[in-house]
């Protein structure tokens, strides 16, 4: 019998690198797809591009009341939703709860992209993100529409 030698695997895609690429390509944030936690700074910058993204007094959680009132008036006039009324749409957490289930740091998992797109119960926002992944990485998917990815944080 021959002594065993290490096996060589096919190169594996890194989940985070793929997601960061999609985020950059499409100008989205998959951990906060609706912009619930990013909406206030984005709206403030849109209102006043020279304003700091957070109008805090001395770095604490108190907002400068005058700046906050100006922002609130502008938000109401422009009919923008209050950030806290937006849903928290987190693609990673959706994948954990509905696709990967149990996962550990440094693990290689099978990400069945096509299965998510075909899943009638998957929310539209999940399908939108997954479609972007499919469009960008279609050549890396296997014949069933998935691929193994390294998940490390």
C-alpha positions as CSV (number, residue, x, y, z in Angstrom):
1,X,0.0,0.0,0.0
2,X,1.2,3.5,-0.9
3,X,1.5,6.2,1.7
4,X,-1.4,8.7,1.3
5,X,-0.6,12.1,-0.1
6,X,-2.5,15.4,0.4
7,X,-5.4,15.8,-2.0
8,X,-5.6,19.0,-4.0
9,X,-9.1,20.7,-4.1
10,X,-10.4,22.9,-6.8
11,X,-10.0,26.6,-5.9
12,X,-12.8,27.7,-3.7
13,X,-14.5,31.1,-3.9
14,X,-14.6,33.2,-0.7
15,X,-18.2,34.2,0.2
16,X,-17.2,37.6,1.7
17,X,-15.1,38.5,-1.4
18,X,-18.0,37.6,-3.6
19,X,-20.4,39.7,-1.6
20,X,-18.1,42.7,-1.4
21,X,-17.7,42.6,-5.1
22,X,-21.5,42.5,-5.7
23,X,-21.9,45.4,-3.2
24,X,-19.3,47.5,-5.0
25,X,-20.7,46.6,-8.5
26,X,-24.3,47.5,-7.6
27,X,-23.8,50.1,-4.9
28,X,-25.8,48.0,-2.3
29,X,-25.2,46.8,1.2
30,X,-26.5,43.3,1.7
31,X,-26.3,43.4,5.5
32,X,-28.7,46.4,5.5
33,X,-30.4,46.2,2.1
34,X,-33.3,48.6,2.9
35,X,-30.9,51.1,4.5
36,X,-32.5,51.1,7.9
37,X,-29.3,51.9,9.7
38,X,-27.6,53.9,7.0
39,X,-30.6,56.1,6.0
40,X,-30.0,58.9,8.4
41,X,-26.4,59.7,7.4
42,X,-27.2,59.3,3.7
43,X,-30.2,61.6,4.0
44,X,-28.3,64.2,6.0
45,X,-25.5,64.2,3.4
46,X,-28.1,64.5,0.6
47,X,-29.7,67.5,2.5
48,X,-26.4,69.1,3.3
49,X,-23.4,67.6,1.6
50,X,-21.0,69.6,3.8
51,X,-22.6,68.3,7.1
52,X,-20.9,65.5,8.9
53,X,-22.7,62.2,8.4
54,X,-23.8,62.1,12.0
55,X,-24.9,65.2,13.8
56,X,-23.8,64.3,17.3
57,X,-22.8,66.6,20.2
58,X,-19.4,65.7,21.6
59,X,-19.5,62.2,20.2
60,X,-22.3,61.0,22.5
61,X,-25.8,59.8,21.4
62,X,-27.4,63.2,21.7
63,X,-28.1,64.8,18.4
64,X,-27.6,68.5,17.9
65,X,-31.2,69.6,18.3
66,X,-31.1,72.5,15.8
67,X,-29.5,70.3,13.1
68,X,-31.9,67.5,13.9
69,X,-34.9,69.8,13.5
70,X,-33.6,71.1,10.2
71,X,-33.2,67.5,9.1
72,X,-36.6,66.4,10.3
73,X,-38.3,69.3,8.4
74,X,-36.4,68.4,5.3
75,X,-37.3,64.7,5.6
76,X,-41.0,65.5,6.0
77,X,-40.9,67.9,3.1
78,X,-39.2,65.4,0.9
79,X,-41.5,62.6,2.0
80,X,-38.7,60.3,3.0
81,X,-39.5,57.5,5.5
82,X,-38.0,57.7,8.9
83,X,-35.0,55.3,9.0
84,X,-36.5,53.4,12.0
85,X,-39.6,52.6,9.9
86,X,-37.6,50.7,7.3
87,X,-37.3,47.0,7.7
88,X,-34.0,45.4,8.6
89,X,-33.1,43.3,5.5
90,X,-29.9,41.3,6.2
91,X,-29.0,38.9,3.4
92,X,-26.4,37.1,5.6
93,X,-28.9,36.4,8.3
94,X,-31.5,35.3,5.8
95,X,-29.0,32.8,4.4
96,X,-28.2,31.5,7.9
97,X,-31.8,31.0,8.7
98,X,-33.0,29.6,5.4
99,X,-30.1,28.2,3.4
100,X,-26.9,27.5,5.3
101,X,-28.6,26.7,8.7
102,X,-25.6,25.8,10.8
103,X,-22.2,27.2,9.9
104,X,-18.8,27.7,11.6
105,X,-16.0,30.1,10.9
106,X,-13.6,28.8,8.3
107,X,-16.1,26.3,6.9
108,X,-16.7,25.4,3.2
109,X,-20.4,25.3,2.4
110,X,-22.5,24.7,-0.7
111,X,-24.3,27.8,-1.8
112,X,-27.1,26.8,-4.1
113,X,-27.7,30.1,-5.8
114,X,-30.2,28.7,-8.4
115,X,-32.2,27.1,-5.7
116,X,-32.7,30.4,-3.9
117,X,-33.8,32.0,-7.2
118,X,-36.3,29.2,-7.8
119,X,-37.6,29.2,-4.2
120,X,-41.2,30.7,-4.3
121,X,-41.0,31.4,-0.6
122,X,-37.8,33.5,-0.8
123,X,-38.6,37.2,-0.4
124,X,-38.2,39.5,-3.4
125,X,-35.3,41.4,-1.9
126,X,-33.4,38.1,-1.3
127,X,-34.0,37.1,-5.0
128,X,-32.8,40.6,-6.1
129,X,-29.5,40.1,-4.3
130,X,-29.1,36.5,-5.3
131,X,-29.8,37.4,-9.0
132,X,-26.9,39.9,-8.8
133,X,-24.7,37.1,-7.4
134,X,-25.9,34.8,-10.2
135,X,-25.2,37.4,-12.9
136,X,-21.7,38.2,-11.7
137,X,-20.6,34.6,-10.9
138,X,-22.6,32.5,-13.4
139,X,-19.4,31.0,-14.9
140,X,-18.3,29.7,-11.5
141,X,-21.6,27.9,-10.8
142,X,-21.8,24.1,-11.3
143,X,-24.4,22.4,-13.4
144,X,-27.0,22.6,-10.7
145,X,-26.5,26.3,-10.2
146,X,-24.4,26.4,-7.0
147,X,-20.8,26.4,-5.8
148,X,-18.8,25.7,-2.7
149,X,-17.7,28.8,-0.9
150,X,-15.4,29.5,2.0
151,X,-17.2,31.3,4.9
152,X,-14.7,33.0,7.2
153,X,-15.1,36.0,9.5
